Amino acid sequence: MKDSIKALRTHPEALFVLGYMLFPLFALIFAGLGLFMILTGSKIIGLILLLTLTQLFAFGSLWAVGARKKLLTEGETSPKK
């Protein structure tokens, strides 16, 4: 499992999918679900969804975009073999 996570960090394509597609989509889904739960009366669970899972996916998206940008800039500046 650790090897596959390390391999994921070295592929800009996978980080693109995570940072620009999956994590923002999950953040949007959980934000909508949390807001819906707050409006329908489940305030505690709705706040937990808004304050934890939404933030987790939002910051995960920022991390993936930053890691991808770092990989791409390292690839441009490294000498070619």
C-alpha positions in Angstrom: 0.0 0.0 0.0 2.8 2.4 0.9 4.5 1.7 -2.5 1.4 2.5 -4.4 0.9 5.8 -2.5 4.5 6.7 -3.2 4.0 5.9 -6.9 0.9 8.1 -6.9 2.9 11.0 -5.7 5.3 10.8 -8.7 2.7 10.8 -11.5 1.4 14.3 -12.4 -1.6 12.8 -14.2 -2.9 11.1 -11.1 -2.3 14.3 -9.1 -4.2 16.2 -11.7 -7.2 13.9 -11.4 -7.1 14.1 -7.6 -6.5 17.9 -7.4 -8.7 19.2 -10.1 -11.5 16.6 -10.3 -12.1 14.2 -7.4 -11.2 16.1 -4.3 -13.2 19.3 -5.3 -16.1 17.1 -6.3 -16.1 15.3 -3.0 -15.8 18.6 -1.1 -18.8 20.0 -3.0 -20.9 16.9 -2.4 -20.1 16.9 1.3 -20.7 20.6 1.6 -24.1 20.2 0.0 -25.0 17.2 2.1 -23.9 19.0 5.3 -26.0 22.1 4.4 -29.0 19.9 3.6 -28.6 18.0 7.0 -28.4 21.3 8.9 -31.5 22.7 7.1 -33.5 19.5 7.8 -32.7 19.4 11.5 -29.6 17.2 11.9 -27.4 20.1 13.0 -24.6 18.2 14.7 -23.9 15.7 11.9 -24.3 18.5 9.3 -21.7 20.6 11.1 -19.4 17.7 11.4 -19.7 17.1 7.6 -19.1 20.8 6.9 -16.2 21.3 9.3 -14.3 18.1 8.8 -14.9 16.2 5.5 -15.4 19.3 3.4 -12.2 20.9 4.7 -10.3 17.6 4.4 -11.1 17.3 0.7 -10.5 21.0 0.0 -7.1 20.9 1.6 -6.4 17.6 -0.1 -7.1 19.3 -3.4 -4.7 22.1 -2.7 -2.0 19.6 -1.7 -2.4 17.6 -4.9 -2.3 20.7 -7.1 0.8 21.9 -5.3 2.5 18.5 -5.5 1.7 18.3 -9.2 3.1 21.8 -9.8 6.3 20.9 -7.9 6.7 17.7 -10.0 6.3 19.6 -13.2 8.7 22.3 -12.3 11.3 19.7 -11.2 10.9 17.9 -14.4 11.5 21.0 -16.5 14.7 22.1 -14.6 16.3 18.6 -14.2 18.9 17.7 -16.8 17.7 15.2 -19.4 19.5 11.9 -19.7 
